[in-house]
Amino acid sequence: MVVYLVQGWFPANTVPFWADVVLGVFVPRILILIYIYQNMGYENVWFAAHLLVLILTYFGGGKGTHRRYRRKKED
């Protein structure tokens, strides 16, 4: 994302520049979802893939994360 910012290669979008920078630093996955939605639509497989990864990441990622969390909590 930093390379895209420096080179000015951001895809065509309606997001203001300050939002590009803030979202790119703090929540780049949401910024990528916005770009995909505006350029390819929500029925694209890439939109679904990035949305799925966003949801999995937000809710902990899977059983391995919960297992490690419980093990750490018991120690």
Secondary structure as UniProt FT lines:
FT   HELIX           2..7
FT   HELIX           17..26
FT   HELIX           28..40
FT   TURN            42..43
FT   HELIX           45..58
FT   TURN            59..60
FT   HELIX           63..74
//
